[in-house]
Amino acid sequence: MGDATYERWRERSRALSLNPRPLSARQAAILREAVAPLLRDMEATGQPLPDIRAEAHADRGAGIVCAWIRGPGGTGRSISVLPPSQRGDQLSDLAEQLQDWARSVQEDPERVPWPHCPAHPDDHRLEPESTGETAIWWCPLTTKVVAEIGALGSAPRRIPLKKSR
């Protein structure tokens, strides 16, 4: 990215942070579809749900949908959703963003970040990973798949772990 392009992007992002842009109907649909599996997992594990706003506070480039999430106390942050053609990467990337948000709104600093590993509940969180068309939660100690993203708390199904990074 050249200096002039970077400056235009920076100005656009600064303007959006002060005056958010409502998402188009298509962008809002992409956001709803992308975040639905993660909200199911948050609900299934007792994690407070974010207030998701269909408004862009940032510009991350063509094909990327930006939105705003707020937590208790009104604190908020921007999230970005990768294009739906990259479904597994989209879910994994969004899971990391929601993990960061969940950590920032936790009231108990001693609590293990979301989602905690069911095999090691007081030790660490599960990690998201793209498996191509979908994404999974896996244990970083055993490297075993715990659940497909969107299915925490459901009966497990066999999903091969293929590292995408």
N, C-alpha and C positions, 0 to 999 in steps of 0.2 A: 504494500500500500504506500503510495507516494505521499509526500508531505501535504499537498493540496487536498488529496482525497481524505487523508486522516483528519485534517482540520475541518472539512465539511461534515464528516461523520461525527466528530467531537461536538461541533456546533449543534447538529441535529439532536444528538443525545442530550446535550445540556438543555435545549429548548423543550424536549419531551419531559425531562425531569421536572421542569417548572410548570408545564402545561401538557399533561398526558393526553394522548390521542386514543379515542375509543377504537376498539378492534372492529374490523369488518365482520359481517355475519360468517364468512368463510373462516377467518382467523379465529373467531370465537368458537366455532365448531371444532377446529383443529385442537384448540386449547382444551375444550371439554373432553374430547375423545382421548387426548394424551394423558390428562391428569386423572381420569376416572379410575384406572387400575390402582394408582398410588393412593387415592382417597379411600378405596376399599381396604387397602392394607393398613392405612392409618387408623381407620375405624375399627378394623378387626383386632388391632393391637392396643386400642385404648389411647392412641395418640390424639391430642387435640387437632382439629382440622383447621387449616388456614382459610381465611376469607379471601377468595380469589377474585380479583377485579379484572374484567375484560377491558383493560386499558393499558396502552404501551407507555412506559416511562423511560424506555431506552430503544435504541435501534441497533440490532446485531447483524443486519445484512439481509439480503434477499432470501426469501423462503423461510426465515426464522421468525416465529411468532413470539413477541415479548408481551408479558403480562405483569401484574402486580399482585403480591400476596401480603396479607396483613395478619398479625397475630394479636394475642391479648395485649392490651395497652396501646394498640394502634401502630405499633412499629411495623414497618414494611420493607420489602425488598423486591427487586425485579427478578423475574424468572424468564427463561427463554426455552422455547420448544423447537427442536430440530424438525426439519421437514418430515411429513408422515411416510415418505418413501423409505426412510431409514428407521423403521419401527423399533427394532431392538435397541439401536443407539439412542433413539428418541426417549424410550422408557428409562434406560440406564442413566442417561445424562440428567433427565428430569428427577429421577430418584435421588441422585447425588445432591441436586439443588434443594429438594425437600428435606433431605437429611440435614443439610446445613441450616435450613430454616428451623427445623425441629430442635436442633441443638441450641440455636440462639434464643428460643422461647422457653426452654426448659426452666422450670422453677427450682428444681433440685439439682445442684451441681454434682452430686454424688451419683445420680442416675446414669445408667449406661445409655448412650445415644440410641436413637431410634433407627431401625427396629432392632431390638436386642436379639441375640442369637438364642433360640430355644434350647440348644444343647449346652450353652455356656451363658446363662442369663445375666450373671453379674460380672461378666468379663469384657465382652465386646459386642459391637453391632454387626449385623449382616452387611455384606457388601453387594452392591448391584453390579451386574455384568450383562452385556449384550450377548445374545446367542444367535444373532442373525435377525430372524423375523420377530423374535420376542426377547425378553430379558428375564433374568433370574436373580434371586437373592441367594448368596452362598456364604458359608462359614469360612472365615479366613484362617482358622486353625486346622480344620479338617479338609478344607477345599471341597466339601460336599455341598451339593445343591440342596437348599432347604425348601424353596418354593419358586414358582413362576411369579414375577411381579404382578400383583393383582389377585394373588391366591393365598396370601398368608392366612393361616388358620383353616385352610381347606385341606382335603386329603392330598398328599403329595403325588405328583406324577413324574415319571422318569424323563428328565431333560438333560441331554449331554452338555457338559460345560465346555464351551469353546471360547478361549480367551480372544477378545477382539483387539486388545491393546498390546 
